[in-house]
Amino acid sequence: MAWNGKMASELLEMIRGKMPQDRPGSLPRQQYADILAFLFEKNGLPTGKDELPAAQPDLERIAIEIPKP
């Protein structure tokens, strides 16, 4: 996967720059974090007990690590 080893902040910014298609970047930052958390969960990535933070510094500390099958 192209995102393996990248930081969650990078993926959030990519999503934010493209969604929604007619008004990229128009959602509250927490909504983008919620979308990111949904994508992580649906792709089998480990989830924590707390809500995924929306703050850039917090997301810069979360590495995307795809578990090996």
N, CA, C and O atoms as a GROMACS GRO file, in nm:
protein
  276
    1MET      N    1   0.084  -0.118   0.000
    1MET     CA    2   0.000   0.000   0.000
    1MET      C    3   0.088   0.124   0.000
    1MET      O    4   0.190   0.128   0.069
    2ALA      N    5   0.050   0.223  -0.076
    2ALA     CA    6   0.128   0.344  -0.090
    2ALA      C    7   0.137   0.426   0.039
    2ALA      O    8   0.230   0.505   0.053
    3TRP      N    9   0.045   0.408   0.132
    3TRP     CA   10   0.044   0.488   0.255
    3TRP      C   11   0.118   0.421   0.369
    3TRP      O   12   0.135   0.483   0.475
    4ASN      N   13   0.163   0.299   0.352
    4ASN     CA   14   0.234   0.230   0.458
    4ASN      C   15   0.361   0.308   0.495
    4ASN      O   16   0.443   0.339   0.408
    5GLY      N   17   0.376   0.339   0.623
    5GLY     CA   18   0.492   0.413   0.672
    5GLY      C   19   0.475   0.563   0.670
    5GLY      O   20   0.559   0.635   0.724
    6LYS      N   21   0.370   0.612   0.610
    6LYS     CA   22   0.344   0.757   0.607
    6LYS      C   23   0.270   0.796   0.735
    6LYS      O   24   0.225   0.711   0.812
    7MET      N   25   0.258   0.925   0.757
    7MET     CA   26   0.191   0.976   0.876
    7MET      C   27   0.043   1.001   0.846
    7MET      O   28   0.005   1.035   0.734
    8ALA      N   29  -0.039   0.983   0.949
    8ALA     CA   30  -0.183   1.005   0.935
    8ALA      C   31  -0.213   1.147   0.889
    8ALA      O   32  -0.310   1.169   0.816
    9SER      N   33  -0.132   1.243   0.930
    9SER     CA   34  -0.154   1.382   0.890
    9SER      C   35  -0.147   1.399   0.738
    9SER      O   36  -0.221   1.479   0.681
   10GLU      N   37  -0.060   1.324   0.672
   10GLU     CA   38  -0.048   1.333   0.526
   10GLU      C   39  -0.174   1.284   0.457
   10GLU      O   40  -0.222   1.346   0.362
   11LEU      N   41  -0.228   1.173   0.506
   11LEU     CA   42  -0.350   1.119   0.446
   11LEU      C   43  -0.468   1.211   0.472
   11LEU      O   44  -0.551   1.232   0.384
   12LEU      N   45  -0.477   1.265   0.592
   12LEU     CA   46  -0.587   1.357   0.622
   12LEU      C   47  -0.581   1.478   0.529
   12LEU      O   48  -0.684   1.520   0.477
   13GLU      N   49  -0.463   1.532   0.507
   13GLU     CA   50  -0.451   1.649   0.419
   13GLU      C   51  -0.485   1.615   0.275
   13GLU      O   52  -0.542   1.698   0.204
   14MET      N   53  -0.452   1.494   0.229
   14MET     CA   54  -0.488   1.453   0.095
   14MET      C   55  -0.641   1.444   0.081
   14MET      O   56  -0.699   1.490  -0.017
   15ILE      N   57  -0.705   1.383   0.183
   15ILE     CA   58  -0.851   1.372   0.182
   15ILE      C   59  -0.913   1.511   0.185
   15ILE      O   60  -1.007   1.540   0.110
   16ARG      N   61  -0.861   1.595   0.271
   16ARG     CA   62  -0.913   1.732   0.287
   16ARG      C   63  -0.902   1.811   0.155
   16ARG      O   64  -0.989   1.892   0.124
   17GLY      N   65  -0.798   1.787   0.080
   17GLY     CA   66  -0.778   1.858  -0.046
   17GLY      C   67  -0.865   1.809  -0.160
   17GLY      O   68  -0.869   1.872  -0.265
   18LYS      N   69  -0.935   1.697  -0.139
   18LYS     CA   70  -1.017   1.640  -0.247
   18LYS      C   71  -1.164   1.623  -0.213
   18LYS      O   72  -1.246   1.596  -0.301
   19MET      N   73  -1.201   1.638  -0.085
   19MET     CA   74  -1.339   1.611  -0.045
   19MET      C   75  -1.398   1.729   0.031
   19MET      O   76  -1.326   1.801   0.101
   20PRO      N   77  -1.528   1.750   0.017
   20PRO     CA   78  -1.612   1.692  -0.088
   20PRO      C   79  -1.570   1.746  -0.225
   20PRO      O   80  -1.507   1.851  -0.236
   21GLN      N   81  -1.605   1.672  -0.326
   21GLN     CA   82  -1.555   1.701  -0.459
   21GLN      C   83  -1.591   1.843  -0.505
   21GLN      O   84  -1.511   1.908  -0.572
   22ASP      N   85  -1.709   1.890  -0.469
   22ASP     CA   86  -1.751   2.023  -0.514
   22ASP      C   87  -1.700   2.137  -0.424
   22ASP      O   88  -1.707   2.253  -0.463
   23ARG      N   89  -1.650   2.105  -0.304
   23ARG     CA   90  -1.598   2.208  -0.213
   23ARG      C   91  -1.488   2.150  -0.124
   23ARG      O   92  -1.506   2.140  -0.003
   24PRO      N   93  -1.375   2.113  -0.182
   24PRO     CA   94  -1.268   2.053  -0.102
   24PRO      C   95  -1.230   2.143   0.016
   24PRO      O   96  -1.224   2.265   0.005
   25GLY      N   97  -1.206   2.078   0.129
   25GLY     CA   98  -1.162   2.149   0.248
   25GLY      C   99  -1.271   2.220   0.325
   25GLY      O  100  -1.242   2.294   0.419
   26SER      N  101  -1.396   2.200   0.288
   26SER     CA  102  -1.505   2.277   0.350
   26SER      C  103  -1.562   2.214   0.477
   26SER      O  104  -1.641   2.278   0.547
   27LEU      N  105  -1.524   2.092   0.508
   27LEU     CA  106  -1.575   2.027   0.628
   27LEU      C  107  -1.491   2.068   0.750
   27LEU      O  108  -1.376   2.108   0.735
   28PRO      N  109  -1.550   2.058   0.869
   28PRO     CA  110  -1.470   2.080   0.990
   28PRO      C  111  -1.358   1.975   0.997
   28PRO      O  112  -1.375   1.861   0.954
   29ARG      N  113  -1.245   2.014   1.052
   29ARG     CA  114  -1.128   1.926   1.058
   29ARG      C  115  -1.160   1.794   1.129
   29ARG      O  116  -1.109   1.689   1.089
   30GLN      N  117  -1.244   1.796   1.233
   30GLN     CA  118  -1.279   1.674   1.303
   30GLN      C  119  -1.354   1.577   1.212
   30GLN      O  120  -1.340   1.456   1.226
   31GLN      N  121  -1.433   1.629   1.120
   31GLN     CA  122  -1.503   1.540   1.026
   31GLN      C  123  -1.404   1.468   0.936
   31GLN      O  124  -1.422   1.350   0.905
   32TYR      N  125  -1.301   1.536   0.895
   32TYR     CA  126  -1.197   1.470   0.814
   32TYR      C  127  -1.126   1.363   0.897
   32TYR      O  128  -1.094   1.256   0.845
   33ALA      N  129  -1.102   1.391   1.024
   33ALA     CA  130  -1.041   1.291   1.112
   33ALA      C  131  -1.134   1.171   1.128
   33ALA      O  132  -1.087   1.057   1.133
   34ASP      N  133  -1.264   1.196   1.136
   34ASP     CA  134  -1.361   1.086   1.146
   34ASP      C  135  -1.361   1.000   1.019
   34ASP      O  136  -1.372   0.878   1.027
   35ILE      N  137  -1.350   1.064   0.904
   35ILE     CA  138  -1.342   0.991   0.776
   35ILE      C  139  -1.216   0.905   0.776
   35ILE      O  140  -1.219   0.789   0.736
   36LEU      N  141  -1.105   0.962   0.821
   36LEU     CA  142  -0.979   0.890   0.827
   36LEU      C  143  -0.990   0.769   0.921
   36LEU      O  144  -0.943   0.660   0.888
   37ALA      N  145  -1.053   0.788   1.036
   37ALA     CA  146  -1.072   0.678   1.131
   37ALA      C  147  -1.157   0.567   1.068
   37ALA      O  148  -1.129   0.449   1.086
   38PHE      N  149  -1.260   0.605   0.995
   38PHE     CA  150  -1.346   0.509   0.926
   38PHE      C  151  -1.264   0.428   0.824
   38PHE      O  152  -1.276   0.306   0.817
   39LEU      N  153  -1.180   0.498   0.747
   39LEU     CA  154  -1.097   0.428   0.648
   39LEU      C  155  -0.999   0.333   0.716
   39LEU      O  156  -0.977   0.221   0.668
   40PHE      N  157  -0.940   0.376   0.826
   40PHE     CA  158  -0.849   0.288   0.901
   40PHE      C  159  -0.922   0.162   0.945
   40PHE      O  160  -0.874   0.051   0.927
   41GLU      N  161  -1.039   0.182   1.005
   41GLU     CA  162  -1.116   0.067   1.056
   41GLU      C  163  -1.155  -0.029   0.943
   41GLU      O  164  -1.139  -0.150   0.957
   42LYS      N  165  -1.205   0.024   0.834
   42LYS     CA  166  -1.252  -0.060   0.723
   42LYS      C  167  -1.137  -0.133   0.653
   42LYS      O  168  -1.160  -0.233   0.585
   43ASN      N  169  -1.016  -0.084   0.670
   43ASN     CA  170  -0.900  -0.148   0.609
   43ASN      C  171  -0.822  -0.234   0.708
   43ASN      O  172  -0.710  -0.274   0.680
   44GLY      N  173  -0.884  -0.261   0.823
   44GLY     CA  174  -0.825  -0.354   0.919
   44GLY      C  175  -0.708  -0.300   1.000
   44GLY      O  176  -0.632  -0.378   1.058
   45LEU      N  177  -0.693  -0.168   1.006
   45LEU     CA  178  -0.586  -0.111   1.086
   45LEU      C  179  -0.629  -0.107   1.233
   45LEU      O  180  -0.748  -0.095   1.261
   46PRO      N  181  -0.536  -0.116   1.324
   46PRO     CA  182  -0.572  -0.114   1.465
   46PRO      C  183  -0.635   0.020   1.502
   46PRO      O  184  -0.592   0.126   1.458
   47THR      N  185  -0.738   0.013   1.584
   47THR     CA  186  -0.804   0.134   1.631
   47THR      C  187  -0.780   0.149   1.780
   47THR      O  188  -0.763   0.050   1.852
   48GLY      N  189  -0.778   0.270   1.824
   48GLY     CA  190  -0.760   0.297   1.967
   48GLY      C  191  -0.893   0.312   2.036
   48GLY      O  192  -0.999   0.305   1.973
   49LYS      N  193  -0.887   0.332   2.165
   49LYS     CA  194  -1.012   0.349   2.242
   49LYS      C  195  -1.062   0.492   2.238
   49LYS      O  196  -1.179   0.517   2.268
   50ASP      N  197  -0.976   0.586   2.200
   50ASP     CA  198  -1.013   0.727   2.193
   50ASP      C  199  -1.039   0.768   2.049
   50ASP      O  200  -0.994   0.704   1.954
   51GLU      N  201  -1.114   0.878   2.036
   51GLU     CA  202  -1.142   0.934   1.905
   51GLU      C  203  -1.010   0.980   1.840
   51GLU      O  204  -0.922   1.033   1.908
   52LEU      N  205  -0.998   0.960   1.709
   52LEU     CA  206  -0.879   1.005   1.637
   52LEU      C  207  -0.873   1.157   1.646
   52LEU      O  208  -0.970   1.224   1.613
   53PRO      N  209  -0.761   1.212   1.689
   53PRO     CA  210  -0.752   1.358   1.702
   53PRO      C  211  -0.750   1.426   1.564
   53PRO      O  212  -0.708   1.366   1.465
   54ALA      N  213  -0.795   1.549   1.562
   54ALA     CA  214  -0.796   1.625   1.437
   54ALA      C  215  -0.676   1.719   1.426
   54ALA      O  216  -0.644   1.766   1.317
   55ALA      N  217  -0.610   1.747   1.537
   55ALA     CA  218  -0.500   1.843   1.537
   55ALA      C  219  -0.380   1.790   1.459
   55ALA      O  220  -0.340   1.674   1.475
   56GLN      N  221  -0.324   1.874   1.376
   56GLN     CA  222  -0.209   1.837   1.292
   56GLN      C  223  -0.093   1.779   1.372
   56GLN      O  224  -0.041   1.675   1.334
   57PRO      N  225  -0.050   1.843   1.483
   57PRO     CA  226   0.063   1.787   1.559
   57PRO      C  227   0.035   1.646   1.612
   57PRO      O  228   0.126   1.562   1.617
   58ASP      N  229  -0.089   1.619   1.650
   58ASP     CA  230  -0.124   1.486   1.699
   58ASP      C  231  -0.118   1.383   1.587
   58ASP      O  232  -0.067   1.272   1.606
   59LEU      N  233  -0.170   1.419   1.470
   59LEU     CA  234  -0.171   1.326   1.357
   59LEU      C  235  -0.031   1.303   1.300
   59LEU      O  236  -0.005   1.201   1.238
   60GLU      N  237   0.059   1.399   1.323
   60GLU     CA  238   0.197   1.382   1.276
   60GLU      C  239   0.272   1.277   1.358
   60GLU      O  240   0.380   1.234   1.318
   61ARG      N  241   0.215   1.235   1.470
   61ARG     CA  242   0.277   1.132   1.554
   61ARG      C  243   0.217   0.993   1.530
   61ARG      O  244   0.257   0.896   1.594
   62ILE      N  245   0.121   0.984   1.439
   62ILE     CA  246   0.054   0.856   1.412
   62ILE      C  247   0.100   0.804   1.276
   62ILE      O  248   0.066   0.860   1.172
   63ALA      N  249   0.178   0.697   1.279
   63ALA     CA  250   0.226   0.636   1.156
   63ALA      C  251   0.124   0.532   1.107
   63ALA      O  252   0.064   0.460   1.186
   64ILE      N  253   0.106   0.527   0.978
   64ILE     CA  254   0.018   0.426   0.917
   64ILE      C  255   0.102   0.302   0.896
   64ILE      O  256   0.197   0.302   0.818
   65GLU      N  257   0.066   0.196   0.967
   65GLU     CA  258   0.140   0.071   0.957
   65GLU      C  259   0.043  -0.041   0.922
   65GLU      O  260  -0.042  -0.079   1.002
   66ILE      N  261   0.058  -0.092   0.802
   66ILE     CA  262  -0.030  -0.198   0.753
   66ILE      C  263   0.019  -0.330   0.812
   66ILE      O  264   0.134  -0.368   0.790
   67PRO      N  265  -0.068  -0.401   0.886
   67PRO     CA  266  -0.026  -0.530   0.941
   67PRO      C  267   0.000  -0.632   0.830
   67PRO      O  268  -0.070  -0.635   0.729
   68LYS      N  269   0.100  -0.712   0.850
   68LYS     CA  270   0.130  -0.817   0.752
   68LYS      C  271   0.034  -0.932   0.771
   68LYS      O  272   0.001  -0.968   0.884
   69PRO      N  273  -0.013  -0.991   0.660
   69PRO     CA  274  -0.109  -1.102   0.671
   69PRO      C  275  -0.049  -1.224   0.734
   69PRO      O  276  -0.117  -1.326   0.751
   0.00000   0.00000   0.00000
